């Protein structure tokens, strides 16, 4: 079963290009600390979180989809 938490009809592309200002964003926002805590030492989780956080959404439907997923997660914390 595919959960499709990030996109309605596709998986996240780990090979997509990161923004040109990646290093500046990471430094200015202190993202390494946040992502380190999220990953808890797991290199794969670190890589996924890093790429998801740095990959912007421009499509309103994709943004709304993720907000709906978050709302559902908050309504069902035991899952």
Backbone as CSV, one residue per row, in Angstrom:
resi,resn,N_x,N_y,N_z,CA_x,CA_y,CA_z,C_x,C_y,C_z
1,UNK,0.834,-1.174,0.000,0.000,0.000,0.000,0.885,1.246,0.000
2,UNK,0.596,2.172,-0.872,1.292,3.454,-0.928,0.472,4.466,-0.149
3,UNK,1.129,5.185,0.732,0.398,6.156,1.536,0.221,7.496,0.828
4,UNK,1.142,7.865,-0.053,1.054,9.108,-0.831,0.746,10.322,0.053
5,UNK,1.619,10.567,1.023,1.407,11.672,1.946,1.794,13.025,1.357
6,UNK,2.683,13.041,0.371,3.157,14.317,-0.170,2.431,14.754,-1.434
7,UNK,2.055,13.791,-2.257,1.361,14.096,-3.514,0.212,13.128,-3.691
8,UNK,-0.851,13.579,-4.300,-2.060,12.776,-4.462,-1.849,11.566,-5.369
9,UNK,-1.052,11.725,-6.421,-0.974,10.666,-7.431,0.440,10.265,-7.825
10,UNK,1.427,10.574,-6.978,2.799,10.170,-7.298,3.646,10.157,-6.039
11,UNK,4.781,9.503,-6.145,5.738,9.465,-5.051,6.641,10.692,-5.102
12,UNK,7.292,10.966,-4.004,8.266,12.041,-3.945,9.503,11.646,-4.740
13,UNK,10.008,12.562,-5.544,11.185,12.314,-6.379,12.435,12.744,-5.622
14,UNK,13.191,11.780,-5.121,14.413,12.070,-4.366,15.508,12.660,-5.256
15,UNK,15.354,12.573,-6.566,16.380,13.050,-7.480,16.116,14.446,-8.033
16,UNK,15.048,15.077,-7.587,14.755,16.412,-8.111,15.798,17.416,-7.635
17,UNK,15.938,18.439,-8.414,16.950,19.453,-8.148,16.563,20.310,-6.949
18,UNK,17.546,20.589,-6.099,17.322,21.461,-4.957,17.476,22.912,-5.398
19,UNK,16.952,23.853,-4.636,17.022,25.258,-5.050,18.458,25.762,-5.104
20,UNK,18.657,26.782,-5.909,19.998,27.345,-6.091,20.546,27.910,-4.778
21,UNK,19.684,28.334,-3.881,20.120,28.938,-2.627,20.027,27.962,-1.448
22,UNK,20.165,26.694,-1.735,20.038,25.630,-0.740,20.893,25.894,0.500
23,UNK,22.169,26.137,0.314,23.077,26.308,1.455,22.717,27.531,2.294
24,UNK,22.327,28.604,1.629,21.936,29.827,2.345,20.686,29.565,3.183
25,UNK,19.710,28.875,2.594,18.485,28.542,3.330,18.786,27.680,4.553
26,UNK,19.594,26.662,4.357,19.932,25.750,5.446,20.615,26.518,6.574
27,UNK,21.541,27.369,6.227,22.272,28.131,7.240,21.371,29.163,7.920
28,UNK,20.683,29.977,7.139,19.852,31.046,7.703,18.728,30.524,8.588
29,UNK,18.139,29.405,8.210,17.004,28.865,8.960,17.408,27.836,10.016
30,UNK,18.712,27.510,10.070,19.178,26.520,11.041,18.576,25.153,10.800
31,UNK,18.423,24.795,9.533,17.720,23.554,9.193,18.470,22.291,9.590
32,UNK,19.796,22.335,9.631,20.532,21.121,10.018,20.126,20.643,11.398
33,UNK,19.940,21.562,12.330,19.525,21.191,13.689,18.135,20.562,13.657
34,UNK,17.218,21.186,12.951,15.839,20.678,12.868,15.817,19.292,12.226
35,UNK,16.520,19.144,11.123,16.504,17.868,10.394,17.231,16.786,11.185
36,UNK,18.303,17.145,11.897,18.989,16.174,12.764,18.026,15.598,13.802
37,UNK,17.236,16.468,14.419,16.275,16.012,15.430,15.202,15.141,14.781
38,UNK,14.727,15.550,13.605,13.710,14.760,12.913,14.221,13.362,12.582
39,UNK,15.453,13.270,12.113,16.007,12.000,11.638,16.489,11.102,12.769
40,UNK,16.830,11.665,13.908,17.324,10.899,15.056,18.424,9.912,14.671
41,UNK,19.378,10.390,13.863,20.525,9.569,13.491,20.329,8.685,12.277
42,UNK,19.147,8.624,11.722,18.885,7.794,10.546,19.222,8.588,9.283
43,UNK,20.230,8.139,8.554,20.722,8.856,7.376,19.659,8.967,6.281
44,UNK,18.900,7.901,6.064,17.853,7.932,5.044,16.788,8.975,5.392
45,UNK,16.334,8.966,6.653,15.332,9.943,7.075,15.877,11.364,6.967
46,UNK,17.154,11.543,7.282,17.776,12.862,7.153,17.702,13.331,5.701
47,UNK,18.102,12.460,4.773,18.097,12.824,3.343,16.696,13.162,2.854
48,UNK,15.719,12.364,3.249,14.342,12.616,2.815,13.835,13.933,3.392
49,UNK,14.015,14.149,4.683,13.538,15.382,5.314,14.212,16.598,4.695
50,UNK,15.511,16.506,4.460,16.276,17.601,3.861,15.692,17.990,2.501
51,UNK,15.465,16.979,1.676,14.968,17.253,0.325,13.512,17.709,0.318
52,UNK,12.689,17.143,1.181,11.286,17.557,1.234,11.183,19.005,1.706
53,UNK,11.919,19.336,2.748,11.853,20.698,3.289,12.354,21.725,2.284
54,UNK,13.386,21.382,1.531,13.977,22.347,0.597,13.301,22.375,-0.767
55,UNK,12.338,21.500,-0.984,11.633,21.473,-2.256,10.300,22.198,-2.106
56,UNK,10.187,23.332,-2.721,8.995,24.165,-2.585,7.836,23.641,-3.418
57,UNK,6.649,23.960,-2.963,5.439,23.687,-3.735,4.933,24.996,-4.319
58,UNK,4.482,24.933,-5.562,3.915,26.100,-6.223,2.463,25.885,-6.628
59,UNK,2.014,24.660,-6.526,0.675,24.306,-6.958,-0.282,24.328,-5.764
60,UNK,-1.307,25.136,-5.828,-2.251,25.289,-4.716,-2.920,23.966,-4.359
61,UNK,-3.237,23.134,-5.347,-3.873,21.849,-5.068,-2.949,20.929,-4.271
62,UNK,-1.647,20.958,-4.568,-0.689,20.144,-3.817,-0.557,20.648,-2.381
63,UNK,-0.563,21.950,-2.211,-0.493,22.527,-0.869,-1.733,22.146,-0.067
64,UNK,-2.907,22.274,-0.657,-4.150,21.909,0.023,-4.193,20.420,0.347
65,UNK,-3.666,19.602,-0.553,-3.620,18.156,-0.312,-2.803,17.857,0.944
66,UNK,-1.623,18.481,1.050,-0.778,18.253,2.225,-1.438,18.769,3.495
67,UNK,-2.145,19.870,3.403,-2.848,20.393,4.573,-3.963,19.447,5.002
68,UNK,-4.642,18.833,4.031,-5.678,17.844,4.346,-5.072,16.622,5.027
69,UNK,-3.922,16.181,4.550,-3.236,15.034,5.157,-2.883,15.360,6.602
70,UNK,-2.340,16.556,6.831,-1.972,16.966,8.185,-3.201,17.014,9.094
71,UNK,-4.289,17.568,8.601,-5.532,17.618,9.389,-5.985,16.208,9.774
72,UNK,-5.894,15.289,8.834,-6.299,13.911,9.105,-5.376,13.283,10.157
73,UNK,-4.094,13.545,10.055,-3.142,13.016,11.049,-3.446,13.563,12.437
74,UNK,-3.756,14.833,12.525,-4.064,15.448,13.811,-5.366,14.913,14.405
75,UNK,-6.312,14.545,13.560,-7.583,13.973,14.029,-7.423,12.531,14.483
76,UNK,-6.374,11.863,13.997,-6.170,10.436,14.280,-4.766,10.185,14.825
77,UNK,-4.424,10.745,15.977,-3.056,10.621,16.481,-2.642,9.201,16.814
78,UNK,-3.570,8.332,17.101,-3.209,6.951,17.458,-2.684,6.167,16.256
79,UNK,-3.056,6.590,15.061,-2.611,5.911,13.848,-1.205,6.349,13.536
